[in-house]
Amino acid sequence: MKQQSTEEIIKFLKDNIEPYPDSAYGQGYRASATLTDGTFIPCVMFRNPSTVVDLAIRRFKEEQSGKSIFSKSSGQGYTDIVKTFVASGNCINYYDIAQVEKSKNAFPLNILRQIRGETTMSWTGFVLKMKDSKCFGFGTGFRNAFFTMPDNYLPDDIAEVINHSYISKTGEVCSHKVPFFDWPTDYDNDAVNRERPYFDCFIDNI
């Protein structure tokens, strides 16, 4: 496999991938990547590092000055913040990537924008109707960059978002009470396609 150059990776992302907005960590590009050893990673968020670096510097200064609520509550705020930025999260190096391609787990932005609000605290449940009229349940705690897709379906097959809904044990599309405090008795947890973890990859000039 011929390894793409950094410039080729950037060009592919900008030419083929919708920018994913994120005010906290900076705009990203959702893709899949094959590493130089052949390992395939289906969910990768490519970003310019500048926004994250600026955020880290700002947070370090807040903790050092004692202005943050975290330093007041634990006394370990500065150490905890440094740990968050340097020793947590999934990350891969751009120079370990051989090829990038479109991710089969990234919803188009026009679909993401139709998923509205929490169904209940820390949970958003919804159903996606496909172009062939089949419906599938989805849910997420707080992430929506990538999702598991049903077998033999791609994000471009999505026709409609049915908010605050689920697939019952009998296969029907049912509405959630918003908010709910007890899970519906006919809720089929095994029918829910969940959000997927992903790796960050930081590239200058993207």
C-alpha positions in Angstrom: 0.0 0.0 0.0 1.4 3.4 -1.1 1.5 5.8 1.9 -0.3 9.1 1.3 1.7 12.2 2.0 0.4 14.7 4.6 -0.6 17.0 1.8 -2.5 14.2 0.1 -4.4 13.4 3.3 -5.3 17.0 3.8 -6.5 17.4 0.2 -8.6 14.2 0.4 -10.3 15.4 3.7 -11.0 18.9 2.4 -12.2 17.7 -1.0 -14.4 14.8 0.2 -15.4 15.2 3.9 -17.9 17.7 5.4 -16.3 19.7 8.1 -17.6 18.7 11.6 -18.2 21.8 13.8 -16.9 21.8 17.3 -16.5 25.1 19.2 -14.5 23.5 22.0 -11.9 21.4 20.2 -12.0 22.9 16.7 -13.5 21.9 13.4 -12.8 18.3 12.4 -13.0 15.9 9.5 -14.5 12.5 10.2 -12.9 9.7 8.2 -11.5 6.1 8.4 -7.8 5.4 8.3 -5.5 2.5 7.5 -2.2 2.5 9.4 1.2 1.7 7.8 1.0 -1.8 9.4 -2.3 -2.5 7.8 -4.5 -1.8 10.9 -7.8 -0.3 9.9 -9.4 2.3 12.2 -13.0 3.0 11.1 -13.5 6.2 13.1 -10.9 9.0 13.1 -11.4 12.7 13.7 -8.8 14.8 11.9 -8.2 18.3 13.4 -5.8 21.2 13.4 -4.1 21.2 16.8 -4.3 25.0 17.3 -7.7 25.1 19.1 -6.8 22.3 21.5 -3.4 23.8 22.2 -4.9 27.2 22.9 -7.6 25.6 25.2 -4.9 23.7 27.1 -2.8 26.9 27.6 -5.8 28.8 28.9 -6.9 26.1 31.3 -3.3 25.7 32.6 -3.2 29.4 33.4 -6.6 29.4 35.1 -5.5 26.5 37.3 -2.1 28.1 38.1 -3.8 31.4 39.1 -6.3 29.6 41.4 -9.3 31.0 39.5 -10.8 27.6 38.6 -13.4 25.9 40.7 -11.5 22.6 40.2 -8.4 23.8 42.1 -10.6 25.1 45.0 -12.5 21.9 45.4 -9.7 19.3 45.2 -6.4 21.3 45.5 -5.2 19.2 42.5 -6.7 21.2 39.7 -3.5 21.9 37.8 -2.3 18.3 37.9 -5.7 17.0 36.9 -6.0 19.4 34.0 -2.5 18.6 32.7 -3.4 14.9 33.0 -6.6 15.5 31.0 -4.7 17.0 28.1 -1.6 14.8 28.0 -2.6 11.4 29.4 -6.2 10.8 28.3 -8.1 10.3 25.1 -7.4 8.2 21.9 -4.9 9.6 19.5 -2.9 8.5 16.5 0.0 10.1 14.7 -0.6 11.4 11.2 2.8 9.9 10.1 1.5 6.4 11.0 -1.3 6.7 8.5 -1.0 5.1 5.1 -4.4 5.9 3.6 -7.6 7.7 4.5 -11.1 7.2 3.2 -14.7 8.1 4.0 -16.0 6.6 7.2 -19.0 4.3 7.1 -19.9 5.4 10.6 -20.3 9.2 10.1 -23.8 10.6 9.6 -24.1 13.4 7.1 -24.4 16.8 8.8 -27.9 17.3 7.6 -28.9 14.2 9.5 -27.0 15.1 12.6 -28.8 18.5 12.7 -32.2 16.7 12.8 -31.3 14.9 16.0 -32.6 17.4 18.5 -32.2 17.5 22.3 -31.9 15.0 25.1 -34.6 12.4 25.5 -33.8 12.2 29.1 -30.8 13.2 31.2 -27.6 12.0 29.5 -29.5 10.0 26.8 -30.7 10.8 23.3 -32.8 8.1 21.7 -34.0 8.2 18.1 -35.0 6.0 15.2 -33.6 6.3 11.7 -35.8 5.4 8.7 -33.8 4.2 5.7 -34.6 4.8 2.1 -36.0 1.2 1.9 -38.5 2.2 4.7 -36.8 -0.1 7.3 -36.4 1.5 10.7 -33.5 1.1 13.3 -33.1 2.3 16.8 -30.2 4.5 17.8 -29.0 6.1 21.0 -26.1 8.1 22.6 -25.1 9.4 25.9 -23.3 12.5 24.7 -21.3 11.8 21.5 -22.6 11.9 17.9 -19.6 12.1 15.7 -19.7 8.4 14.8 -22.3 5.6 15.1 -22.5 1.9 14.6 -24.5 1.2 11.5 -26.9 -1.7 10.9 -25.5 -4.4 8.6 -25.6 -3.7 4.9 -26.5 0.0 5.5 -24.5 3.2 5.0 -25.0 6.7 6.3 -26.2 7.8 2.8 -29.1 5.3 3.1 -30.7 7.4 5.9 -34.0 9.0 4.8 -35.6 10.3 8.0 -34.8 11.0 11.7 -37.6 10.2 14.2 -36.6 12.0 17.3 -37.1 10.7 20.9 -38.2 7.2 19.8 -37.1 3.6 20.0 -37.7 0.2 18.5 -39.8 -2.0 20.8 -39.3 -5.7 21.4 -42.0 -6.4 18.9 -40.2 -4.3 16.2 -42.5 -1.3 16.3 -41.4 2.4 16.3 -42.5 3.9 19.7 -42.2 7.4 21.1 -40.4 8.1 24.4 -41.9 10.3 27.0 -39.6 13.3 27.3 -38.1 13.3 29.7 -38.6 9.7 31.1 -37.5 8.4 34.4 -38.0 4.6 33.9 -37.2 2.8 30.7 -40.2 1.6 28.8 -41.1 -2.1 29.6 -41.0 -3.0 25.9 -37.6 -1.3 25.3 -35.2 -3.5 23.3 -31.7 -2.5 24.4 -30.2 -5.0 21.9 -31.8 -3.2 19.0 -30.0 0.1 19.8 -27.1 1.2 17.6 -24.8 3.2 19.8 -22.3 5.9 19.3 -18.7 4.7 18.5 -15.4 5.8 20.1 -13.0 7.4 17.8 -9.3 8.5 17.5 -8.1 12.0 17.1 -5.4 12.8 14.6 -3.9 16.3 14.7 -2.4 17.8 11.5 -1.0 21.3 11.1 -2.5 23.3 8.1 -5.7 21.3 7.9 
